[in-house]
Amino acid sequence: MPIEPNREPRRIVLTKDGPALIEGPVELVTEDGTVVTSDRFVVALCQCKRSKRFPLCDTSHRKRRRPD
């Protein structure tokens, strides 16, 4: 999808052992079509799938580390 004119792209920062940090606000669409919106200035997107608030991060990744 091309970027709209006069609109800056969203910055996504991938962290090594944590969430992807996305400049907000955002609207996320999950595999089943559920729409999740957040108006926060930075949104943490879960990458480990342990979050009870998936696709948003709830810091569950801190409890257990993934094996390397």
N, C-alpha and C positions, 0 to 999 in steps of 0.2 A: 504494500500500500504506500503510495508516494506521500511525502510530507506536504501538507497544505501550504500555499504561499503565505509568507509573513508569519510562519509558525515555527518556533524552534523545536528540534527533536527532544524527546524525553531522554534524560540521562539515566542509565541503569548501571549500578556498580555491583559486580559479582564479588562476593566475599568467599574466602577459602573454606571455612567451616561454619558458615552461617547463611543468612538470607541474602537474596538479591535486593538491593536498595534502589527504589525507583522514585524519581522526582514526581511528586503528586501535583494535582489530584489525578486519580486514575480510575478507570473502569475496567475490571477484569471479567472475562467470560470463561467459565470452567468447561471441562469436557462435556458435562451434562447440560450445558446451556445456562446455568445459573449465573446471574450478573452480580458481581461484588463491586461496590463503589467505595472509594475513600477520598476524602477531601484534605487529608493530611499533606504536609509539604514534602514528607518522605514516607514512603510505604515500604514495609519489609515483606517481601514475597518469599514464602517458605520454599526451600530447595530439598529438604530432607523428608518431607511428607509425614513428619511426626506431629505436626501442629494440630491441636484440636480446633483451631480456627482456619485450617487450610482453605484457601491458598495463602492466607495471611499468616505471618510468623508469630508464634507465641513464646519463642525462645526455648522450645522443647529440645532443640538441638544441643543445648548446653548440658542436658542431663546425661546423654550418652554420645560418645564419639563414634563416627563411622570408621570401620577398619580401613586401613590404607591399602 
